[in-house]
Amino acid sequence: MSDESSVQQPPKKFRPRPVKNEAEEVVDLTQEHVGPPAKRLCMAQQDDSMQCSAPPQHVGWDHSYIQLEPITTCIRNNINEYGGGGVCLKEMLANADDARASRFTVVLDKSCYPTDGLLADSMQSMQLAALVVGNDAVFSELDWTGYTKKIGDSSKASDSHTVGKFGKGAMTAYSLSDTIQLLSGDDVMYLDPHAHVLPGQAPSMRGSLVNSMGLMTEAPNQMEPFLSVTSACPALPALTAGGHYPGTLFRLAFRTAEAAQTSKISSEAIDPAHFVSSVLKTFIHAAPDMLLFTRSVKTISVFVKEAADSQAVLLHECTAACEDMPGSVNSGQIHSQLVTVRIQHDTGTAFTQKVWAVTTNTASPGGTDGVAAALYSGPAVAMTEQYTLPGIAGRVHATMPLPFGATALPVHVNGAFWVQSDRRKLWSGEGDRGKVIADPMHAPLHDAQPVCIW
């Protein structure tokens, strides 16, 4: 009698599992994370205990009135609360740092890819010019669940070592696009909250890259945007057909003027040329200082890719290197380092650098409270001379810079501040009854521990 388990099976045909079209009724985005309709969550911000179980039927009572919030309304309100594309990049950088990535890469891909050979003709808009954001960390199953299950229900809420605690930052990606294409490890996912683009009018679908020859046969151009950008950008790991991707890649096809007219998420169309001169320029200017307090990310790169058959060209790259400060005495709680940020503005230009003295109180919540004082800013040279001590406009950080104006301090300050969910204001006081303050200079310090530069 033959052993059936030893018989080699042919590769499985790629069959993404679409979600039932309830995108305008429930917040849950993927079928594998939700139960039957009677057990699904109805509102974006509700606890697990508040589920829509089938109500008992009573004579004379109408049970058809159920509190529902469309997912598109949730996302739109979230974007209005957080802000536009510049905030999106900062939030994605924070998420990459939480995931323990070491590199964060941004590619403005102006390419338009083939619109035939897709899983559905309706997916043609996903082949247009896009912002591609990648890092070298791979999604865990908890990450997949946290990213897609419920808006505002962060899996990192109780982790003092992470930046994202509100579960909303990732949704700022929709400020640029009505759809999200996500590639990580063995899986690829497509998110369409409007349920207009994906096959079967599903709001999302997730498929495996392992043994994915079925996908390449059914839809040979579906993965072309990912294959092209990873082969053209030296800062991104290459993706091979049917293989594992050793990182995470988001592709946000820019919202066109036509799509903006009917979008329930945003009425703002994104022009790639304007995006470079506004959002990317601002992000590039701020990028070197963003590396001062990140725990894992030490390199930020920005590229532009002009066409499908062209290579990505470097616009900016900054890399932070840390070493113990010479002559400093690091106690069990206070740790002082020299952080040298090496900066290249485009391929072929000379490097510049900024040198900082960063002192951290490792006993603080998350081990992040500290200050950064600028020691040098100029050409990249061996630091054998005395530091020039350039003056800076000190800012407030909660790992990422907070959107406040400059403080009156000559240093950057980082801490586990009580930040509102939109990261635009601080809380001062106890619990939900605290006072909201917009000016960090008027924020009282609770349980503050002193740190010194040297």
C-alpha positions as CSV (number, residue, x, y, z in Angstrom):
1,M,0.0,0.0,0.0
2,S,1.5,3.3,-1.1
3,D,2.3,6.1,1.3
4,E,0.1,9.0,0.1
5,S,2.0,11.5,2.2
6,S,5.1,10.8,0.0
7,V,3.4,11.8,-3.2
8,Q,4.6,15.3,-4.3
9,Q,1.7,17.6,-4.8
10,P,1.6,20.3,-7.5
11,P,1.9,23.9,-6.5
12,K,-1.3,25.4,-5.1
13,K,-3.0,27.8,-7.3
14,F,-2.9,31.3,-5.9
15,R,-6.3,32.0,-4.3
16,P,-6.4,35.1,-2.1
17,R,-9.2,34.9,0.4
18,P,-11.4,37.9,0.0
19,V,-13.4,39.3,2.9
20,K,-17.1,39.6,2.7
21,N,-18.0,43.1,1.4
22,E,-18.9,44.8,4.7
23,A,-16.3,47.5,4.5
24,E,-18.9,50.2,5.1
25,E,-20.3,48.5,8.1
26,V,-17.5,47.0,10.2
27,V,-14.0,48.0,11.1
28,D,-12.5,44.5,10.8
29,L,-10.5,44.2,7.6
30,T,-9.5,40.6,7.2
31,Q,-11.8,37.6,7.3
32,E,-9.3,35.4,9.2
33,H,-9.5,37.8,12.2
34,V,-13.3,38.2,12.5
35,G,-16.1,35.9,13.4
36,P,-19.6,35.4,12.1
37,P,-21.5,38.6,11.3
38,A,-23.4,38.4,14.6
39,K,-20.2,38.4,16.5
40,R,-18.3,41.2,14.7
41,L,-17.3,44.5,16.2
42,C,-19.6,47.3,15.1
43,M,-17.7,50.4,16.1
44,A,-14.1,51.4,15.6
45,Q,-13.2,52.2,19.2
46,Q,-15.3,49.6,21.1
47,D,-13.9,47.0,23.6
48,D,-14.0,43.4,22.7
49,S,-16.7,43.0,25.3
50,M,-19.1,45.2,23.2
51,Q,-19.9,42.9,20.4
52,C,-22.9,42.9,18.1
53,S,-24.4,39.6,19.2
54,A,-27.7,38.7,17.7
55,P,-30.3,40.5,19.9
56,P,-33.3,38.6,21.3
57,Q,-36.5,39.3,19.4
58,H,-39.3,41.0,21.4
59,V,-42.8,41.8,20.2
60,G,-43.2,45.4,19.3
61,W,-39.5,46.3,19.3
62,D,-37.5,47.1,16.1
63,H,-34.0,45.6,16.4
64,S,-32.6,46.8,13.0
65,Y,-31.1,50.0,14.5
66,I,-27.4,49.1,15.1
67,Q,-24.6,51.6,15.7
68,L,-22.2,51.3,12.8
69,E,-19.3,53.4,11.6
70,P,-17.9,52.9,8.1
71,I,-14.2,52.1,8.0
72,T,-13.7,55.0,5.6
73,T,-15.1,57.4,8.1
74,C,-12.7,56.1,10.8
75,I,-9.8,56.5,8.4
76,R,-10.9,60.0,7.3
77,N,-11.2,61.2,10.9
78,N,-7.9,59.7,11.8
79,I,-6.2,61.5,8.9
80,N,-7.8,64.8,9.9
81,E,-6.6,64.2,13.5
82,Y,-3.0,63.3,12.6
83,G,-2.2,65.3,9.5
84,G,-1.0,64.7,5.9
85,G,1.9,63.0,4.1
86,G,4.7,64.3,6.2
87,V,3.2,62.9,9.3
88,C,2.7,59.6,7.5
89,L,6.5,59.2,6.9
90,K,7.3,60.0,10.5
91,E,4.7,57.5,11.8
92,M,6.0,54.8,9.5
93,L,9.6,55.5,10.7
94,A,8.4,55.1,14.3
95,N,6.7,51.8,13.5
96,A,9.9,50.5,11.8
97,D,11.8,51.4,15.0
98,D,9.3,49.6,17.1
99,A,9.8,46.6,14.9
100,R,13.6,46.7,15.5
101,A,14.4,47.5,11.9
102,S,17.9,49.0,11.3
103,R,17.2,50.7,7.9
104,F,14.3,52.9,6.8
105,T,14.0,53.5,3.0
106,V,11.7,55.8,1.1
107,V,11.4,55.6,-2.7
108,L,9.3,58.0,-4.8
109,D,8.4,55.7,-7.7
110,K,7.1,57.7,-10.6
111,S,6.7,54.6,-12.7
112,C,3.5,53.4,-14.3
113,Y,3.5,49.6,-14.6
114,P,1.5,47.4,-17.0
115,T,-2.2,47.3,-16.3
116,D,-2.9,44.0,-18.0
117,G,-2.2,40.6,-16.4
118,L,-3.6,41.6,-13.0
119,L,-5.8,39.7,-10.6
120,A,-8.7,42.0,-11.7
121,D,-8.9,44.8,-14.2
122,S,-10.2,47.0,-11.3
123,M,-6.7,46.9,-9.7
124,Q,-5.2,49.1,-12.5
125,S,-5.0,52.1,-10.3
126,M,-2.6,50.3,-8.0
127,Q,0.0,50.2,-10.8
128,L,0.3,54.0,-10.9
129,A,3.0,56.3,-9.4
130,A,3.5,55.6,-5.7
131,L,5.4,56.2,-2.5
132,V,7.3,53.0,-1.5
133,V,8.4,52.8,2.1
134,G,10.5,49.8,3.3
135,N,12.5,48.5,6.3
136,D,14.5,45.4,7.0
137,A,12.2,43.9,9.7
138,V,9.6,41.2,8.9
139,F,6.0,41.3,10.1
140,S,5.1,38.8,12.7
141,E,1.6,37.3,12.8
142,L,0.9,39.7,15.7
143,D,1.9,42.6,13.4
144,W,-0.4,41.4,10.6
145,T,-3.3,41.2,13.1
146,G,-2.5,44.5,14.8
147,Y,-2.2,46.3,11.4
148,T,-5.5,45.1,10.0
149,K,-7.8,44.0,12.8
150,K,-9.1,47.2,14.5
151,I,-8.2,50.8,14.2
152,G,-7.2,52.3,17.5
153,D,-6.6,48.9,19.2
154,S,-2.8,48.9,19.4
155,S,-0.9,45.7,20.3
156,K,1.9,48.0,21.7
157,A,-0.3,50.0,24.1
158,S,1.3,48.5,27.2
159,D,4.9,48.4,25.9
160,S,6.9,51.3,27.3
161,H,9.7,50.5,24.8
162,T,7.6,51.3,21.8
163,V,6.5,54.6,20.2
164,G,3.1,53.6,18.8
165,K,0.6,53.1,21.6
166,F,-2.7,54.2,20.0
167,G,-2.9,52.0,16.9
168,K,-3.7,54.9,14.7
169,G,-0.4,56.1,13.2
170,A,-0.3,53.4,10.5
171,M,-3.6,54.7,9.1
172,T,-1.9,58.0,8.1
173,A,-0.7,56.1,5.0
174,Y,-4.2,56.6,3.6
175,S,-3.5,60.4,3.5
176,L,-1.7,59.6,0.2
177,S,-3.6,56.7,-1.2
178,D,-7.0,55.0,-1.0
179,T,-5.3,51.6,-1.1
180,I,-2.3,50.0,0.6
181,Q,-0.1,47.3,-0.9
182,L,1.9,45.5,1.8
183,L,4.7,42.9,1.3
184,S,6.5,41.2,4.2
185,G,8.1,37.9,4.7
186,D,6.1,35.2,3.0
187,D,2.9,37.2,2.5
188,V,1.5,40.0,0.4
189,M,-1.7,42.0,1.4
190,Y,-3.9,44.4,-0.4
191,L,-6.2,46.8,1.5
192,D,-9.1,48.7,-0.1
193,P,-11.4,50.2,2.5
194,H,-13.8,51.4,-0.2
195,A,-14.1,47.8,-1.5
196,H,-14.0,49.1,-5.1
197,V,-10.7,47.8,-6.4
198,L,-10.1,44.2,-5.3
199,P,-11.7,41.1,-6.8
200,G,-15.2,40.4,-5.5
201,Q,-15.4,44.0,-4.1
202,A,-13.5,42.8,-1.0
203,P,-11.9,45.4,1.4
204,S,-8.8,43.3,1.7
205,M,-7.0,40.1,0.7
206,R,-3.9,38.4,1.8
207,G,-1.9,35.7,-0.1
208,S,1.2,33.7,0.4
209,L,4.4,34.2,-1.7
210,V,5.6,30.7,-0.9
211,N,4.9,28.4,-3.9
212,S,3.2,31.4,-5.6
213,M,3.7,30.2,-9.2
214,G,-0.1,30.3,-9.4
215,L,0.0,34.1,-8.9
216,M,2.7,34.5,-11.6
217,T,0.6,32.4,-14.0
218,E,-2.7,34.0,-13.3
219,A,-1.5,37.6,-12.9
220,P,2.0,38.0,-14.3
221,N,2.1,41.7,-13.8
222,Q,0.5,41.9,-10.3
223,M,3.9,41.8,-8.5
224,E,5.8,43.9,-11.1
225,P,5.8,47.1,-9.0
226,F,7.4,45.3,-6.1
227,L,9.8,43.3,-8.3
228,S,10.9,46.5,-10.1
229,V,11.5,48.8,-7.2
230,T,13.4,46.1,-5.1
231,S,15.7,45.4,-8.0
232,A,16.3,49.1,-8.8
233,C,16.9,50.4,-5.3
234,P,20.2,49.3,-3.6
235,A,18.9,50.0,-0.1
236,L,16.0,47.5,-0.5
237,P,16.4,43.7,-0.4
238,A,15.6,42.1,-3.8
239,L,12.3,40.3,-4.2
240,T,12.5,37.1,-6.3
241,A,9.4,35.5,-7.8
242,G,8.0,32.9,-5.5
243,G,10.5,33.8,-2.7
244,H,10.6,35.1,0.9
245,Y,11.0,38.9,1.2
246,P,13.4,39.7,4.1
247,G,11.8,42.9,5.2
248,T,8.6,44.9,4.9
249,L,7.5,47.1,2.0
250,F,4.5,49.4,1.7
251,R,3.4,50.7,-1.7
252,L,1.0,53.7,-1.6
253,A,-0.3,54.4,-5.2
254,F,-1.0,58.2,-5.1
255,R,-4.6,59.3,-5.1
256,T,-5.4,60.7,-8.5
257,A,-7.7,63.7,-9.1
258,E,-10.4,61.4,-10.5
259,A,-10.2,59.2,-7.4
260,A,-10.2,62.2,-5.1
261,Q,-13.6,63.3,-6.4
262,T,-15.4,60.1,-5.1
263,S,-13.0,59.1,-2.2
264,K,-14.7,58.9,1.2
265,I,-11.2,59.0,2.8
266,S,-9.8,62.2,1.4
267,S,-10.5,64.7,-1.4
268,E,-6.8,65.6,-1.8
269,A,-5.1,64.4,-5.0
270,I,-1.4,63.8,-4.7
271,D,0.9,65.1,-7.4
272,P,4.3,63.4,-7.4
273,A,6.2,66.6,-8.4
274,H,4.6,68.6,-5.6
275,F,5.2,65.8,-3.1
276,V,9.0,66.0,-3.7
277,S,9.1,69.8,-3.2
278,S,6.9,69.8,-0.1
279,V,6.7,66.6,1.9
280,L,9.9,64.8,0.9
281,K,11.9,68.0,1.2
282,T,10.7,68.6,4.8
283,F,11.3,65.0,5.7
284,I,14.8,65.0,4.3
285,H,15.6,68.2,6.3
286,A,14.4,66.6,9.5
287,A,15.8,63.1,9.0
288,P,19.3,63.5,10.6
289,D,17.8,64.6,13.9
290,M,15.2,61.8,13.8
291,L,18.1,59.3,14.3
292,L,19.2,60.8,17.7
293,F,16.7,58.9,19.8
294,T,15.7,55.9,17.7
295,R,16.5,52.6,19.4
296,S,17.0,50.5,16.2
297,V,16.8,52.5,13.0
298,K,20.2,53.9,12.2
299,T,20.0,54.7,8.5
300,I,17.4,56.7,6.6
301,S,17.5,56.7,2.8
302,V,15.4,58.6,0.2
303,F,15.4,57.7,-3.5
304,V,13.5,58.7,-6.6
305,K,12.7,56.3,-9.5
306,E,11.7,58.0,-12.7
307,A,10.5,55.1,-14.8
308,A,9.7,51.4,-14.7
309,D,13.0,50.5,-16.4
310,S,15.2,53.0,-14.6
311,Q,17.4,52.7,-11.4
312,A,16.5,54.5,-8.2
313,V,18.6,57.6,-7.7
314,L,19.7,58.7,-4.2
315,L,18.3,62.0,-2.9
316,H,19.4,61.7,0.7
317,E,20.9,59.3,3.1
318,C,21.9,59.7,6.8
319,T,23.5,57.1,9.1
320,A,24.0,57.4,12.8
321,A,27.0,55.8,14.5
322,C,27.2,55.7,18.3
323,E,30.2,55.3,20.7
324,D,30.7,55.9,24.4
325,M,31.8,59.5,25.0
326,P,35.5,59.7,25.7
327,G,36.2,60.5,29.4
328,S,32.6,60.0,30.4
329,V,31.7,57.9,33.4
330,N,28.6,55.9,32.7
331,S,26.7,54.9,35.8
332,G,24.1,52.2,36.1
333,Q,21.4,54.7,35.0
334,I,23.1,57.5,33.1
335,H,24.6,56.6,29.7
336,S,26.5,59.2,27.6
337,Q,27.4,58.7,23.9
338,L,28.8,60.5,21.0
339,V,26.4,60.2,18.1
340,T,27.8,61.0,14.7
341,V,25.3,61.4,11.9
342,R,26.9,61.1,8.5
343,I,24.8,62.8,5.7
344,Q,24.9,62.5,1.9
345,H,22.4,64.7,0.0
346,D,22.7,62.9,-3.4
347,T,25.0,60.5,-5.2
348,G,28.4,62.0,-5.8
349,T,28.3,64.8,-3.3
350,A,30.6,65.2,-0.4
351,F,29.5,63.9,3.0
352,T,28.7,66.2,5.9
353,Q,28.2,65.3,9.5
354,K,26.6,66.3,12.7
355,V,28.1,65.2,16.0
356,W,26.0,65.1,19.2
357,A,26.5,64.4,22.8
358,V,23.5,62.3,23.8
359,T,22.9,61.4,27.5
360,T,20.1,59.0,28.4
361,N,18.6,58.0,31.7
362,T,18.2,54.2,31.2
363,A,16.1,53.9,34.4
364,S,13.4,56.1,33.0
365,P,10.2,54.6,31.5
366,G,11.3,52.9,28.3
367,G,14.9,53.9,29.1
368,T,14.7,56.8,26.7
369,D,14.6,60.1,28.8
370,G,17.6,62.2,27.8
371,V,19.0,65.2,26.0
372,A,21.1,65.8,22.9
373,A,23.5,68.7,22.6
374,A,25.1,69.6,19.3
375,L,28.9,69.5,19.2
376,Y,29.7,70.0,15.5
377,S,28.0,70.5,12.1
378,G,30.0,70.7,8.9
379,P,32.2,68.7,6.5
380,A,32.8,65.0,7.4
381,V,36.3,65.1,8.8
382,A,38.1,63.3,11.6
383,M,37.2,65.1,14.8
384,T,40.7,66.0,16.1
385,E,40.0,69.7,16.8
386,Q,37.8,71.2,19.5
387,Y,34.1,71.0,18.9
388,T,32.5,74.1,17.5
389,L,29.3,73.8,19.6
390,P,26.9,75.1,17.0
391,G,23.7,76.7,18.4
392,I,20.5,74.8,17.8
393,A,16.8,75.5,18.4
394,G,16.0,72.8,20.9
395,R,12.9,70.6,20.2
396,V,10.9,68.1,22.2
397,H,11.0,64.4,21.1
398,A,9.0,61.4,22.1
399,T,11.5,59.2,20.2
400,M,10.2,61.1,17.1
401,P,10.2,64.9,17.1
402,L,6.9,66.3,18.3
403,P,5.2,69.0,16.2
404,F,5.8,71.8,18.6
405,G,7.8,74.9,18.0
406,A,11.4,75.4,19.2
407,T,11.8,75.5,23.0
408,A,14.0,78.0,24.8
409,L,16.5,75.2,25.6
410,P,19.9,74.8,23.7
411,V,19.4,71.0,23.5
412,H,16.9,68.5,22.2
413,V,14.9,66.8,25.0
414,N,13.5,63.3,24.6
415,G,11.1,61.6,27.1
416,A,8.1,59.4,27.6
417,F,5.8,62.4,27.7
418,W,2.1,62.0,28.1
419,V,1.3,62.6,24.5
420,Q,-2.3,62.8,23.1
421,S,-3.2,60.2,20.5
422,D,-2.6,62.6,17.7
423,R,0.9,63.3,19.1
424,R,0.3,67.1,18.8
425,K,-0.3,68.0,22.4
426,L,0.8,66.9,25.9
427,W,-1.3,66.0,28.9
428,S,-0.7,67.7,32.2
429,G,-2.4,66.2,35.2
430,E,-3.8,62.9,36.3
431,G,-5.6,60.5,33.9
432,D,-8.4,61.5,31.7
433,R,-9.1,64.7,33.8
434,G,-5.7,66.1,32.9
435,K,-5.3,69.4,31.2
436,V,-4.3,69.5,27.6
437,I,-1.3,71.8,26.8
438,A,0.1,72.7,23.5
439,D,3.3,74.5,24.7
440,P,5.8,72.0,26.1
441,M,7.6,74.7,28.0
442,H,4.7,74.9,30.3
443,A,4.6,71.2,31.0
444,P,5.3,70.2,34.5
445,L,7.9,67.4,34.9
446,H,6.6,64.4,36.9
447,D,9.1,62.0,38.5
448,A,11.9,63.6,36.4
449,Q,15.4,62.2,36.7
450,P,18.3,64.6,36.1
451,V,20.8,63.9,33.3
452,C,24.0,65.6,32.5
453,I,25.9,66.0,29.2
454,W,29.3,65.2,30.7
